[in-house]
Amino acid sequence: MTGNLPPRRSGVVRTRLLSVIGVVGVGAVAGSLLLWHAQVGDFLGLAADKEPVVSTVSAPAIGAPPASSTPTPSRRPTRPPSTTPTKTPSSTPTKTSTKESTPVVREESINGLSPKLKARLKKAMAAAKADGITISITSARRSASKQQRLLNAAIKKYGSYKVATRWVLPPKYSAHVQGKAVDIGPAAAMTWLNKNGWRYGVCRRYDNEPWHFEALTAPGTKCPPREPHAVAKAD
């Protein structure tokens, strides 16, 4: 009996050794399978526990507190509120007179005279200058107001309207207001024009006014007889 015990123990030991080897082999095989499965999963990107790849452009720095889960609204450049331009009340243009204002002409200028008298007098003045005589204009065209002032002064001087109008006619009858008469000076010029004025159609009109001339005839035609003085027409 004692002679058979060792073989039984060795058989049990062998059996246990084989069991341990089997368990180790199974574990190795299982480990190999798991490792192979993980590698294949990594290769194929099929691992279930692998985290998805996300962009790191806006990722927080390491150690920074996690960003709030509430999305931050993107800021758009705010445009200033468009203000509706207020319409300024258009000022109503003031009505201007369509009539051109009459340029102010000096009384000592021939520019205010009628075209006929102006043209004739210019020729006469040029001819007188050639003879050494200067014809000066003392009073050409007058305004109605100026003529009325002269008449008022004459009435005061002579004491009556009738006598005053021998020298100064009322504005509505005055040839000066109409630009059709001219008073000249000095005395030498009056004498020259009284003698030669008919050549240019310029004549002395009144006996009592040697300085007063008008265009009373055609150039080259004898002047009409002079009048003693001016006479106011009856209204």
C-alpha positions in Angstrom: 0.0 0.0 0.0 2.8 2.4 1.0 4.6 1.6 -2.2 1.7 3.1 -4.3 1.3 6.5 -2.6 4.1 8.5 -4.4 2.7 7.8 -7.8 -0.8 9.1 -6.8 0.7 12.3 -5.4 2.7 12.9 -8.5 -0.4 12.4 -10.6 -2.3 14.9 -8.5 0.5 17.4 -8.8 0.7 16.9 -12.5 -3.0 17.4 -12.8 -2.9 20.7 -10.8 0.1 21.8 -12.8 -1.8 21.2 -16.0 -4.8 23.1 -14.6 -2.6 26.1 -13.7 -0.9 25.9 -17.1 -4.3 25.8 -18.8 -5.6 28.7 -16.8 -2.5 30.7 -17.6 -2.8 29.8 -21.2 -6.4 30.7 -21.4 -5.6 34.0 -19.7 -2.8 34.7 -22.1 -5.0 33.8 -25.0 -7.8 36.1 -23.7 -5.3 38.9 -23.1 -3.9 38.5 -26.6 -7.4 38.6 -28.0 -8.2 41.7 -26.0 -5.0 43.4 -27.0 -5.6 42.4 -30.6 -9.1 43.7 -30.4 -8.0 47.1 -29.0 -5.3 47.5 -31.7 -7.8 46.6 -34.4 -10.3 49.1 -32.9 -7.6 51.9 -32.7 -6.7 51.2 -36.3 -10.2 51.2 -37.6 -11.4 54.1 -35.3 -14.2 51.9 -33.9 -13.3 52.0 -30.2 -16.5 52.8 -28.3 -14.8 54.6 -25.5 -12.6 56.9 -27.7 -13.5 60.6 -27.4 -14.5 62.5 -30.6 -11.9 64.8 -31.9 -12.9 68.5 -31.5 -11.4 71.7 -32.7 -8.9 73.2 -30.2 -9.1 76.8 -31.6 -11.4 78.0 -28.8 -10.5 75.3 -26.3 -9.7 76.7 -22.8 -6.2 76.6 -21.5 -5.2 73.7 -19.3 -6.3 74.4 -15.7 -8.8 77.1 -16.8 -12.3 76.8 -15.4 -14.8 75.2 -17.8 -16.7 77.6 -19.9 -20.2 78.4 -19.2 -22.7 76.1 -20.9 -24.8 79.2 -21.9 -23.7 80.2 -25.4 -22.4 83.7 -25.7 -24.3 85.6 -28.4 -22.1 86.9 -31.1 -21.7 90.6 -31.1 -22.6 92.4 -34.2 -21.4 95.9 -34.9 -24.1 98.2 -33.7 -25.2 100.7 -36.2 -26.2 104.1 -35.0 -29.9 104.6 -35.4 -30.5 106.3 -38.7 -31.9 109.7 -38.0 -34.4 111.0 -40.5 -33.1 114.3 -41.7 -35.4 117.0 -40.6 -36.6 119.2 -43.4 -35.7 122.8 -42.9 -38.6 125.0 -43.9 -37.8 126.4 -47.3 -37.8 130.1 -47.1 -40.1 131.6 -49.7 -38.0 133.7 -51.9 -38.9 137.3 -51.8 -40.3 138.6 -54.9 -37.9 141.0 -56.6 -39.0 143.5 -59.1 -38.7 142.3 -62.6 -37.9 145.8 -63.7 -34.3 146.6 -63.8 -33.4 149.5 -61.7 -32.4 152.6 -63.7 -28.7 153.3 -63.3 -27.9 156.5 -61.6 -26.6 159.0 -64.1 -24.8 162.2 -63.1 -26.5 165.4 -64.2 -23.3 166.6 -65.7 -23.0 163.6 -68.0 -24.5 163.3 -71.5 -25.2 159.5 -70.9 -28.7 160.3 -69.6 -29.7 162.2 -72.8 -31.9 160.8 -75.6 -29.9 158.9 -78.2 -30.6 161.6 -80.8 -29.4 164.6 -78.7 -26.5 162.6 -77.3 -25.1 161.6 -80.7 -25.5 165.1 -82.1 -23.9 166.8 -79.1 -20.9 164.5 -79.2 -20.2 165.5 -82.7 -20.6 169.2 -81.8 -18.3 168.9 -78.8 -15.6 167.2 -80.9 -15.8 170.0 -83.5 -15.7 172.7 -80.8 -12.6 171.0 -79.3 -10.9 171.1 -82.7 -11.5 174.9 -82.7 -10.0 175.2 -79.2 -13.4 175.4 -77.4 -14.3 173.1 -74.6 -18.1 172.5 -74.1 -18.8 171.6 -70.5 -22.1 170.0 -69.4 -23.7 171.8 -66.4 -27.1 170.1 -66.4 -28.3 167.4 -68.7 -31.0 165.0 -67.6 -32.7 165.7 -64.3 -34.9 163.7 -62.1 -38.5 164.8 -61.6 -37.8 165.5 -57.9 -34.8 167.7 -58.8 -36.9 169.6 -61.3 -39.6 170.2 -58.7 -37.1 171.5 -56.2 -35.8 174.0 -58.8 -39.4 175.1 -59.6 -40.1 175.7 -55.9 -37.0 177.7 -55.6 -37.9 179.8 -58.6 -41.4 180.5 -57.3 -39.9 181.7 -54.0 -37.4 183.8 -55.9 -39.8 185.4 -58.4 -42.8 185.5 -56.3 -45.3 183.8 -58.7 -45.7 180.5 -60.5 -46.2 182.3 -63.8 -42.9 184.1 -63.7 -41.0 181.1 -62.2 -42.1 178.9 -65.1 -40.4 181.2 -67.6 -37.2 179.8 -66.2 -38.1 176.4 -64.8 -40.9 174.3 -66.1 -42.9 171.8 -64.0 -41.4 168.2 -64.2 -44.1 166.9 -66.5 -43.3 169.6 -69.1 -39.5 169.8 -68.7 -37.3 168.7 -71.6 -34.6 168.1 -69.0 -36.6 165.4 -67.3 -37.2 163.8 -70.7 -33.5 163.9 -71.5 -34.1 166.2 -74.5 -32.3 169.3 -73.3 -28.9 170.3 -72.0 -27.4 173.3 -70.3 -23.7 174.1 -71.2 -20.9 176.4 -70.2 -18.7 178.5 -70.2 -19.8 181.6 -72.2 -17.3 180.8 -75.0 -18.9 177.4 -75.5 -22.5 179.0 -75.5 -21.4 181.4 -78.2 -19.7 178.7 -80.4 -22.6 176.3 -80.1 -25.2 179.0 -80.8 -23.3 179.9 -84.0 -22.4 176.4 -85.2 -25.0 174.1 -83.5 -27.3 174.0 -86.6 -24.6 172.0 -88.5 -25.2 169.1 -86.0 -28.9 169.7 -85.4 -28.4 171.4 -82.0 -30.1 174.7 -81.4 -30.5 177.3 -78.7 -34.3 177.5 -77.8 -34.9 180.6 -75.5 -33.7 184.1 -75.6 -33.5 184.3 -71.8 -31.3 181.1 -71.5 -28.2 181.3 -73.6 -27.0 178.0 -72.1 -30.1 175.9 -73.0 -29.9 173.7 -76.2 -32.1 171.1 -77.7 -32.2 168.9 -80.9 -34.7 171.1 -82.8 -33.7 170.6 -86.4 -32.1 168.1 -88.8 -28.3 168.4 -89.0 -27.3 171.0 -91.6 -30.7 172.7 -91.4 -31.2 176.2 -90.1 -32.5 176.4 -86.5 -36.0 177.7 -85.9 -36.6 181.2 -84.4 -35.9 181.3 -80.6 -38.7 181.7 -78.1 -38.5 184.6 -75.6 -38.8 182.2 -72.7 -40.4 178.9 -71.6 -44.1 178.8 -71.1 -45.9 176.2 -68.9 -48.7 174.4 -70.8 -52.2 174.6 -69.4 -53.4 171.4 -67.9 
